[in-house]
């Protein structure tokens, strides 16, 4: 649903629950990043986690206001951070 009016309270509650699981997952991601041998990748992964956790906190505002567009912007940024974090875990050269 892209419009707030298309989402009922149950959907908003599920989004709120999801956000409450993503934030502590960031702590797991921090632990995973500690095992990275490449210091550049480790630093980037740690930055991604910090930004992700900040976005989760920022997402509470549009969720509480039931603002689908505002939440969508934050969700897209979070998705990019997840993708970047997992790219940092890859040890396959970019050239392939």
SESE-534750 format. One line per field, with one value per atom (N, C-alpha, C, O, CB): residue number from 1; residue in one letter; atom name; z, y, x. Coordinates in pm, 1 decimal, decimal comma, padded with zeros to 6 digits, m for minus. Each point is the difference from the previous one (the first is absolute). Glycine has a CB too. Layout:
nr NUM|...
rest A|...
atom CA|...
zz Z|...
yy Y|...
xx X|...
//
This chain:
nr 1|1|1|1|1|2|2|2|2|2|3|3|3|3|3|4|4|4|4|4|5|5|5|5|5|6|6|6|6|6|7|7|7|7|7|8|8|8|8|8|9|9|9|9|9|10|10|10|10|10|11|11|11|11|11|12|12|12|12|12|13|13|13|13|13|14|14|14|14|14|15|15|15|15|15|16|16|16|16|16|17|17|17|17|17|18|18|18|18|18|19|19|19|19|19|20|20|20|20|20|21|21|21|21|21|22|22|22|22|22|23|23|23|23|23|24|24|24|24|24|25|25|25|25|25|26|26|26|26|26|27|27|27|27|27|28|28|28|28|28|29|29|29|29|29|30|30|30|30|30|31|31|31|31|31|32|32|32|32|32|33|33|33|33|33|34|34|34|34|34|35|35|35|35|35|36|36|36|36|36|37|37|37|37|37|38|38|38|38|38|39|39|39|39|39|40|40|40|40|40|41|41|41|41|41|42|42|42|42|42|43|43|43|43|43|44|44|44|44|44|45|45|45|45|45|46|46|46|46|46|47|47|47|47|47|48|48|48|48|48|49|49|49|49|49|50|50|50|50|50|51|51|51|51|51|52|52|52|52|52|53|53|53|53|53|54|54|54|54|54|55|55|55|55|55|56|56|56|56|56|57|57|57|57|57|58|58|58|58|58|59|59|59|59|59|60|60|60|60|60|61|61|61|61|61|62|62|62|62|62|63|63|63|63|63|64|64|64|64|64|65|65|65|65|65|66|66|66|66|66|67|67|67|67|67|68|68|68|68|68|69|69|69|69|69|70|70|70|70|70|71|71|71|71|71|72|72|72|72|72|73|73|73|73|73|74|74|74|74|74|75|75|75|75|75|76|76|76|76|76|77|77|77|77|77|78|78|78|78|78|79|79|79|79|79|80|80|80|80|80|81|81|81|81|81|82|82|82|82|82|83|83|83|83|83|84|84|84|84|84|85|85|85|85|85|86|86|86|86|86|87|87|87|87|87|88|88|88|88|88|89|89|89|89|89|90|90|90|90|90|91|91|91|91|91|92|92|92|92|92|93|93|93|93|93|94|94|94|94|94|95|95|95|95|95|96|96|96|96|96
rest X|X|X|X|X|X|X|X|X|X|X|X|X|X|X|X|X|X|X|X|X|X|X|X|X|X|X|X|X|X|X|X|X|X|X|X|X|X|X|X|X|X|X|X|X|X|X|X|X|X|X|X|X|X|X|X|X|X|X|X|X|X|X|X|X|X|X|X|X|X|X|X|X|X|X|X|X|X|X|X|X|X|X|X|X|X|X|X|X|X|X|X|X|X|X|X|X|X|X|X|X|X|X|X|X|X|X|X|X|X|X|X|X|X|X|X|X|X|X|X|X|X|X|X|X|X|X|X|X|X|X|X|X|X|X|X|X|X|X|X|X|X|X|X|X|X|X|X|X|X|X|X|X|X|X|X|X|X|X|X|X|X|X|X|X|X|X|X|X|X|X|X|X|X|X|X|X|X|X|X|X|X|X|X|X|X|X|X|X|X|X|X|X|X|X|X|X|X|X|X|X|X|X|X|X|X|X|X|X|X|X|X|X|X|X|X|X|X|X|X|X|X|X|X|X|X|X|X|X|X|X|X|X|X|X|X|X|X|X|X|X|X|X|X|X|X|X|X|X|X|X|X|X|X|X|X|X|X|X|X|X|X|X|X|X|X|X|X|X|X|X|X|X|X|X|X|X|X|X|X|X|X|X|X|X|X|X|X|X|X|X|X|X|X|X|X|X|X|X|X|X|X|X|X|X|X|X|X|X|X|X|X|X|X|X|X|X|X|X|X|X|X|X|X|X|X|X|X|X|X|X|X|X|X|X|X|X|X|X|X|X|X|X|X|X|X|X|X|X|X|X|X|X|X|X|X|X|X|X|X|X|X|X|X|X|X|X|X|X|X|X|X|X|X|X|X|X|X|X|X|X|X|X|X|X|X|X|X|X|X|X|X|X|X|X|X|X|X|X|X|X|X|X|X|X|X|X|X|X|X|X|X|X|X|X|X|X|X|X|X|X|X|X|X|X|X|X|X|X|X|X|X|X|X|X|X|X|X|X|X|X|X|X|X|X|X|X|X|X|X|X|X|X|X|X|X|X|X|X|X|X|X|X|X|X|X|X|X|X|X|X|X|X|X|X|X|X|X|X|X
atom N|CA|C|O|CB|N|CA|C|O|CB|N|CA|C|O|CB|N|CA|C|O|CB|N|CA|C|O|CB|N|CA|C|O|CB|N|CA|C|O|CB|N|CA|C|O|CB|N|CA|C|O|CB|N|CA|C|O|CB|N|CA|C|O|CB|N|CA|C|O|CB|N|CA|C|O|CB|N|CA|C|O|CB|N|CA|C|O|CB|N|CA|C|O|CB|N|CA|C|O|CB|N|CA|C|O|CB|N|CA|C|O|CB|N|CA|C|O|CB|N|CA|C|O|CB|N|CA|C|O|CB|N|CA|C|O|CB|N|CA|C|O|CB|N|CA|C|O|CB|N|CA|C|O|CB|N|CA|C|O|CB|N|CA|C|O|CB|N|CA|C|O|CB|N|CA|C|O|CB|N|CA|C|O|CB|N|CA|C|O|CB|N|CA|C|O|CB|N|CA|C|O|CB|N|CA|C|O|CB|N|CA|C|O|CB|N|CA|C|O|CB|N|CA|C|O|CB|N|CA|C|O|CB|N|CA|C|O|CB|N|CA|C|O|CB|N|CA|C|O|CB|N|CA|C|O|CB|N|CA|C|O|CB|N|CA|C|O|CB|N|CA|C|O|CB|N|CA|C|O|CB|N|CA|C|O|CB|N|CA|C|O|CB|N|CA|C|O|CB|N|CA|C|O|CB|N|CA|C|O|CB|N|CA|C|O|CB|N|CA|C|O|CB|N|CA|C|O|CB|N|CA|C|O|CB|N|CA|C|O|CB|N|CA|C|O|CB|N|CA|C|O|CB|N|CA|C|O|CB|N|CA|C|O|CB|N|CA|C|O|CB|N|CA|C|O|CB|N|CA|C|O|CB|N|CA|C|O|CB|N|CA|C|O|CB|N|CA|C|O|CB|N|CA|C|O|CB|N|CA|C|O|CB|N|CA|C|O|CB|N|CA|C|O|CB|N|CA|C|O|CB|N|CA|C|O|CB|N|CA|C|O|CB|N|CA|C|O|CB|N|CA|C|O|CB|N|CA|C|O|CB|N|CA|C|O|CB|N|CA|C|O|CB|N|CA|C|O|CB|N|CA|C|O|CB|N|CA|C|O|CB|N|CA|C|O|CB|N|CA|C|O|CB|N|CA|C|O|CB|N|CA|C|O|CB|N|CA|C|O|CB|N|CA|C|O|CB|N|CA|C|O|CB|N|CA|C|O|CB|N|CA|C|O|CB|N|CA|C|O|CB|N|CA|C|O|CB|N|CA|C|O|CB|N|CA|C|O|CB|N|CA|C|O|CB
zz 00000,0|00000,0|00000,0|00082,4|00039,7|m00213,9|m00009,6|00067,0|00033,1|m00244,8|00232,0|00062,0|00142,6|00026,1|m00250,5|00314,7|00139,7|00015,1|00087,7|m00020,0|m00152,2|00009,6|m00039,2|00033,8|m00081,6|m00023,0|m00041,3|00109,4|m00013,0|m00221,7|00341,8|00106,7|00124,8|00042,5|m00135,8|00151,0|00123,3|00120,6|m00014,8|m00098,8|00230,3|00122,8|00020,1|00051,9|00049,0|m00140,9|00015,2|m00080,8|00047,1|m00011,1|m00157,8|m00083,4|00063,5|00001,9|m00207,3|00257,3|00065,6|00123,1|00027,9|m00111,8|00157,5|00117,4|m00041,1|00069,6|00046,8|m00229,1|m00049,6|m00040,2|00024,0|m00103,8|00018,7|m00035,9|00126,2|00005,7|m00213,6|00308,6|00126,8|00062,7|00051,3|m00016,4|m00039,1|00051,7|m00077,9|00058,2|00011,2|m00200,5|m00084,4|00038,0|00013,4|m00199,9|00203,6|00037,3|00133,7|00020,7|m00147,7|00217,1|00131,4|m00008,2|00092,9|00009,8|m00211,5|m00018,9|m00078,0|00018,0|m00012,4|m00092,4|m00081,4|00086,2|m00017,7|m00179,0|00289,7|00080,5|00073,7|m00012,5|00039,0|00051,0|00068,0|m00096,7|00033,2|00163,8|m00316,2|m00099,6|m00038,0|m00039,3|m00048,4|00099,5|m00025,1|00093,6|m00038,6|m00040,4|00201,3|00093,1|m00047,6|00013,9|00174,6|m00245,1|m00058,0|m00119,3|m00019,2|00095,2|m00155,1|m00115,7|00044,0|m00066,4|m00062,9|00240,7|00053,8|00035,5|m00028,2|00117,4|m00027,1|00037,1|m00123,6|m00002,4|00210,4|m00310,1|m00125,0|m00061,9|m00049,8|00011,9|00040,9|m00063,4|00070,9|m00061,7|m00011,4|00201,7|00073,4|m00056,6|00015,7|00189,3|m00270,6|m00057,1|m00139,3|m00057,5|00193,5|m00190,8|m00134,0|00006,1|00085,1|m00150,3|m00025,4|00001,7|m00071,9|00032,0|m00023,2|m00105,7|m00073,9|00082,6|00020,2|m00246,5|00274,5|00085,7|m00069,2|00065,3|00053,6|m00248,2|m00073,4|m00002,7|00024,0|m00165,4|00111,8|m00002,4|00140,0|00015,9|m00212,1|00296,0|00138,5|00040,4|00058,5|m00001,6|m00087,9|00033,2|m00072,2|00060,4|m00024,2|m00164,0|m00077,8|00056,6|00011,7|m00217,5|00240,8|00056,7|00133,1|00026,9|m00140,5|00196,1|00128,4|m00021,5|00073,7|00031,0|m00205,3|m00033,2|m00047,2|00037,4|m00099,4|m00020,8|m00049,3|00115,6|00000,8|m00212,7|00309,1|00114,5|00080,6|00039,9|m00030,9|00014,1|00076,8|m00070,5|00063,2|00027,9|m00222,0|m00077,2|m00000,3|00011,7|m00154,8|00129,7|m00000,8|00131,5|m00000,1|m00156,9|00267,8|00128,8|00016,2|00059,7|00037,8|m00149,2|00002,9|m00084,3|00038,3|m00002,9|m00150,7|m00084,7|00067,1|m00012,0|m00189,3|00271,5|00070,7|00101,9|00013,8|m00046,2|00103,0|00096,5|m00072,0|00045,8|00110,2|m00267,7|m00075,8|m00058,3|m00017,1|m00036,7|00023,9|m00059,4|00097,2|m00042,0|m00103,6|00274,4|00098,2|m00021,6|00022,7|00140,9|m00207,0|m00017,2|m00110,5|00025,9|00052,2|m00201,4|m00101,9|00032,8|m00036,4|m00131,1|00235,5|00036,8|00100,2|m00013,2|m00028,4|00140,3|00099,5|m00061,8|00048,1|00127,8|m00284,1|m00069,2|m00113,6|m00068,0|00125,4|m00076,2|m00109,1|m00135,5|m00083,1|00242,3|m00177,1|m00121,7|m00089,6|00015,3|00108,5|m00217,0|m00086,2|m00086,3|m00016,5|00013,9|m00052,0|m00086,5|00078,9|m00046,4|m00097,8|00262,3|00084,1|00041,1|m00000,3|00082,1|m00046,1|00036,8|m00121,1|00012,6|00165,6|m00295,4|m00121,6|m00031,3|m00041,0|m00045,1|00104,9|m00024,0|00092,8|m00043,4|m00028,2|00198,5|00097,2|m00028,0|00010,3|00159,8|m00205,4|m00028,7|m00118,5|00001,5|00088,7|m00192,2|m00116,1|00038,2|m00047,1|m00101,8|00233,7|00046,1|00082,1|m00013,7|00014,6|00084,8|00083,2|m00088,1|00025,7|00163,7|m00292,1|m00092,9|m00064,6|m00013,7|m00029,9|00004,2|m00060,2|00099,6|m00037,3|m00112,2|00275,6|00102,4|00025,2|00016,2|00090,2|m00103,1|00014,6|m00115,7|00020,2|00101,4|m00242,5|m00118,6|00007,1|m00028,8|m00105,6|00172,5|00009,3|00108,1|m00019,2|m00059,5|00191,5|00107,6|m00050,8|00021,6|00151,2|m00240,3|m00048,4|m00111,1|m00015,6|00077,8|m00139,4|m00099,4|00068,7|m00052,0|m00103,7|00271,6|00073,8|00046,9|00017,4|00056,1|m00053,2|00042,8|m00112,6|00024,1|00143,6|m00289,5|m00115,5|m00019,5|00012,0|m00118,3|00076,2|m00029,8|m00147,3|m00039,5|00273,9|m00315,5|m00143,3|m00061,0|00025,4|m00028,0|m00076,6|m00061,7|m00088,3|m00063,7|00069,1|m00008,7|m00080,2|m00148,1|m00075,5|00248,1|m00215,2|m00142,0|m00055,2|m00121,6|00154,8|00052,0|m00051,7|m00039,6|m00045,1|00184,7
yy m00118,0|00118,0|00123,5|00013,2|m00136,4|00211,6|00121,7|00118,1|00098,3|m00183,8|00078,2|00109,3|m00039,0|m00114,2|00187,3|00020,2|m00025,4|m00049,2|m00081,4|00255,8|m00125,9|m00038,2|m00145,3|m00057,7|00293,2|m00295,2|m00139,3|m00096,7|m00121,0|00194,1|m00020,7|m00085,3|00013,4|00110,3|m00087,9|m00137,4|00005,0|m00001,3|m00014,5|m00103,1|00132,6|00005,4|m00126,6|00006,0|00143,1|m00262,2|m00126,6|00002,2|m00045,9|m00075,3|00174,9|00009,4|00093,3|m00029,9|m00013,7|00156,7|00093,2|m00064,5|00020,8|00173,8|m00272,8|m00070,7|m00099,5|m00015,0|00041,6|m00094,5|m00096,2|00070,8|m00050,5|m00099,2|00266,9|00077,7|00038,8|m00009,8|00098,0|m00044,2|00038,0|m00120,3|00014,1|00162,2|m00293,6|m00122,5|m00030,9|m00035,9|m00053,6|00104,0|m00026,3|00091,8|m00044,3|m00029,1|00201,2|00095,2|m00037,7|00019,4|00160,8|m00233,7|m00040,5|m00123,2|m00026,5|00122,2|m00170,8|m00112,6|00041,1|m00058,2|m00097,0|00256,0|00043,2|00066,6|m00025,4|00055,5|00054,7|00072,2|m00095,5|00014,3|00172,6|m00285,1|m00090,1|m00091,3|m00048,5|00055,0|m00029,8|m00077,4|00074,2|m00061,6|m00039,3|00233,2|00079,8|m00038,1|00004,5|00181,0|m00222,9|m00044,2|m00129,6|m00018,6|00129,3|m00200,9|m00122,6|00033,3|m00060,6|m00068,3|00226,1|00040,2|00059,3|m00019,9|00061,9|00030,6|00054,5|m00112,8|00007,2|00193,6|m00305,2|m00114,4|m00069,2|m00039,5|00008,2|00017,0|m00061,8|00083,2|m00054,7|m00043,9|00229,5|00085,8|m00008,3|00022,9|00130,1|m00185,5|m00012,7|m00111,7|00002,1|00083,6|m00182,9|m00111,2|00026,2|m00085,4|m00061,7|00263,4|00032,6|00028,8|00075,6|00017,3|m00153,7|00016,2|00126,5|00055,0|m00302,1|00293,0|00121,5|00120,9|00020,0|m00139,7|00201,1|00112,7|00103,1|00062,2|m00096,9|00053,0|00094,7|m00049,3|00076,4|m00007,3|m00198,1|m00057,1|00000,4|00028,0|m00171,6|00112,7|m00001,9|00139,1|00013,6|m00200,7|00289,2|00136,8|00038,7|00059,3|m00000,2|m00091,9|00032,2|m00073,9|00058,2|m00020,2|m00164,6|m00078,8|00059,6|00007,8|m00214,7|00248,6|00061,5|00130,5|00029,8|m00134,3|00181,9|00124,3|m00030,2|00068,7|00040,4|m00213,1|m00039,4|m00035,1|00040,1|m00124,0|00009,4|m00041,2|00122,4|00011,1|m00232,1|00310,9|00120,3|00081,5|00045,5|m00040,8|00012,9|00073,0|m00072,9|00062,6|00031,3|m00225,9|m00079,2|00015,3|00019,6|m00182,1|00153,4|00014,4|00141,2|00017,2|m00189,9|00271,6|00136,2|00013,6|00069,1|00015,3|m00151,2|00004,2|m00067,7|00046,3|m00044,7|m00110,6|m00068,6|00094,3|00006,1|m00228,9|00295,6|00096,6|00110,6|00041,5|m00090,9|00096,1|00105,5|m00048,2|00079,1|00019,1|m00226,1|m00055,4|00000,3|m00007,4|m00134,1|00150,0|m00000,1|00118,2|m00011,6|m00102,8|00227,0|00120,0|m00019,5|00019,3|00122,8|m00179,9|m00020,4|m00116,5|00003,3|00088,9|m00194,1|m00111,7|00046,3|m00033,4|m00129,5|00238,9|00047,8|00094,3|00009,7|m00033,4|00093,9|00090,6|m00072,1|00059,1|00135,1|m00322,1|m00079,4|00067,0|00011,8|m00098,7|00129,4|00068,5|m00099,4|m00021,9|00244,4|m00281,7|m00103,7|00054,7|m00066,2|m00049,2|00234,0|00057,1|00026,0|m00032,0|00136,5|m00047,0|00026,0|m00127,1|m00007,6|00211,8|m00305,3|m00128,4|m00063,3|m00060,6|00028,7|00046,2|m00058,6|00053,7|m00075,4|00047,0|00157,0|00061,2|m00062,5|m00036,0|00252,4|m00228,5|m00057,2|m00147,8|m00047,8|00214,4|m00239,2|m00143,2|m00024,0|m00094,1|00056,2|00122,5|m00013,8|00024,0|m00070,4|00143,9|00025,4|00026,6|m00117,2|m00040,6|00287,8|m00301,3|m00114,4|m00120,7|m00072,0|00156,9|m00106,6|m00110,6|00012,8|m00098,7|00081,4|00138,9|00023,5|m00029,7|m00053,7|00228,7|m00140,1|m00025,8|m00150,0|m00048,5|00270,6|m00295,6|m00145,0|m00058,9|m00082,9|00079,4|00047,0|m00050,6|00029,9|m00086,7|00118,0|00090,3|00037,4|m00081,8|m00044,1|00275,8|m00251,5|m00079,4|m00140,1|m00049,5|00181,4|m00195,4|m00135,2|m00002,7|m00099,4|00040,8|00165,9|00009,0|00000,9|m00056,4|00182,2|m00062,4|00004,6|m00139,2|m00026,8|00260,4|m00321,7|m00136,9|m00084,9|m00100,1|00118,8|00021,8|m00076,7|00014,3|00108,9|m00078,4|m00142,2|00005,8|m00028,3|m00028,9|m00042,1|00079,6|m00018,3|00133,7|00101,7|m00289,0|00188,5|00126,5|00060,9|m00071,8|m00012,0|00216,8|00071,6|m00028,8|00011,6|00165,9|m00214,3|m00022,1|m00120,0|m00011,5|00113,4|m00191,0|m00121,3|00024,1|m00092,1|m00040,7
xx 00084,8|m00084,8|00088,7|00090,6|m00275,4|00158,0|00079,9|m00067,6|00066,4|00029,1|m00223,7|m00074,6|m00036,0|m00037,9|m00053,8|00103,3|m00033,0|m00142,3|m00029,1|00191,7|m00251,0|m00140,3|m00022,6|m00103,4|00041,7|00156,7|m00011,7|00044,4|m00018,3|00055,3|00021,0|00053,0|m00085,4|m00034,5|00266,6|m00265,6|m00077,7|00094,5|00121,3|m00315,4|00137,7|00080,7|00081,8|00111,5|m00283,0|00118,2|00072,6|00130,5|00104,0|m00323,3|00212,2|00121,0|00103,1|00119,4|m00258,3|00091,4|00092,2|00062,3|00118,1|m00253,3|00056,7|00053,2|00108,0|00100,5|m00321,6|00200,7|00099,6|00129,2|00109,6|m00295,1|00171,3|00119,8|00075,3|00122,6|m00235,8|00039,9|00061,9|00072,2|00111,0|m00289,9|00116,2|00063,5|00128,1|00102,4|m00328,6|00218,8|00116,1|00116,3|00114,1|m00266,7|00121,5|00104,8|00062,7|00119,8|m00239,3|00038,8|00051,0|00089,7|00076,3|m00281,8|00197,7|00091,5|00124,7|00107,0|m00302,8|00181,5|00114,6|00106,5|00119,1|m00271,4|00110,3|00099,1|00093,4|00121,7|m00285,1|00111,5|00093,3|00076,8|00108,1|m00260,3|00096,3|00074,9|00127,3|00099,1|m00312,9|00210,8|00119,1|00113,9|00116,8|m00262,5|00111,9|00104,3|00064,3|00120,9|m00243,4|00041,0|00055,2|00089,7|00105,4|m00308,7|00159,2|00078,9|00133,8|00101,7|m00313,4|00211,8|00125,8|00095,8|00119,6|m00242,4|00068,6|00084,3|00056,0|00116,6|m00252,4|00052,7|00045,6|00111,2|00098,4|m00326,8|00213,4|00100,6|00134,8|00104,0|m00287,0|00182,0|00126,7|00087,2|00122,0|m00236,3|00051,5|00075,6|00053,5|00067,4|m00205,9|00109,7|00048,7|00149,9|00046,9|m00273,8|00299,5|00145,6|00046,4|00105,4|m00086,2|m00097,9|00035,4|m00045,3|m00119,8|00099,1|00117,3|m00037,6|m00090,0|m00083,8|00298,0|m00197,8|m00083,8|m00144,6|m00093,5|00291,2|m00214,3|m00134,6|m00061,5|m00118,8|00183,7|00015,3|m00049,1|m00049,4|m00107,5|00268,5|m00083,0|m00038,1|m00128,9|m00089,4|00331,4|m00251,9|m00120,6|m00120,2|m00107,9|00247,6|m00123,4|m00110,3|m00045,7|m00119,8|00208,3|00006,4|m00034,3|m00076,7|m00094,0|00297,9|m00164,1|m00070,9|m00142,6|m00095,1|00314,6|m00232,2|m00132,1|m00092,6|m00116,3|00220,7|m00053,6|m00081,0|m00043,3|m00116,0|00237,8|m00029,3|m00032,2|m00109,1|m00095,3|00330,9|m00220,0|m00100,3|m00133,8|m00105,3|00287,5|m00178,0|m00122,1|m00076,6|m00121,6|00230,8|m00038,2|m00065,6|m00057,1|m00106,2|00261,5|m00086,8|m00052,6|m00126,4|m00094,5|00326,5|m00232,5|m00118,8|m00118,7|m00113,5|00260,8|m00121,1|m00108,2|m00062,5|m00122,2|00236,5|m00030,2|m00052,9|m00078,0|m00106,5|00299,4|m00139,8|m00067,1|m00132,9|m00092,8|00316,4|m00232,5|m00122,2|m00116,8|m00115,4|00257,3|m00113,4|m00108,0|m00094,7|m00120,4|00272,7|m00098,3|m00084,2|m00104,0|m00118,8|00310,4|m00151,4|m00103,5|m00094,0|m00117,5|00276,7|m00108,3|m00086,7|m00105,2|m00117,7|00305,6|m00146,0|m00096,4|m00103,1|m00112,9|00288,8|m00135,8|m00093,0|m00074,5|m00083,9|00235,0|m00118,8|m00059,1|00023,1|m00090,0|m00084,5|00298,0|00043,3|00074,6|00120,1|m00104,1|m00090,1|00057,7|00113,0|00102,5|m00323,5|00204,0|00104,3|00127,2|00109,5|m00285,7|00163,1|00117,1|00070,0|00122,9|m00232,8|00030,5|00059,4|00068,4|00106,4|m00282,2|00114,0|00057,3|00138,4|00088,1|m00317,6|00249,1|00130,9|00104,3|00109,4|m00220,2|00075,7|00092,7|00024,0|00113,0|m00190,3|m00028,8|00013,3|00093,5|00079,3|m00310,5|00222,1|00089,0|00145,7|00089,3|m00276,4|00210,8|00136,7|00051,6|00115,4|m00161,3|m00040,8|00039,8|00032,3|00096,6|m00241,0|00064,3|00024,0|00137,4|00072,2|m00318,9|00282,3|00131,8|00112,1|00104,3|m00205,5|00079,2|00102,3|00015,7|00111,9|m00163,7|m00059,1|00007,6|00080,0|00088,7|m00310,4|00189,3|00068,9|00149,5|00082,4|m00292,2|00244,2|00140,3|00071,3|00113,4|m00171,5|m00008,9|00060,0|00033,4|00110,6|m00239,4|00033,2|00023,6|00103,8|00071,0|m00304,3|00243,3|00107,7|00136,3|00096,3|m00249,2|00161,3|00126,6|00042,0|00118,9|m00172,8|m00043,5|00030,9|00056,8|00067,4|m00248,2|00153,2|00043,6|00150,2|00056,1|m00280,9|00287,8|00142,8|00026,2|00113,0|m00062,3|m00156,3|00014,0|00040,8|m00064,6|m00108,5|00278,3|00044,8|m00108,2|m00077,0|00312,3|m00240,6|m00098,7|00015,8|m00096,6|00091,3|00123,4|00027,5|m00074,4|m00015,8|00238,2|m00268,2|m00066,4|m00139,8|m00068,1|00210,6
//
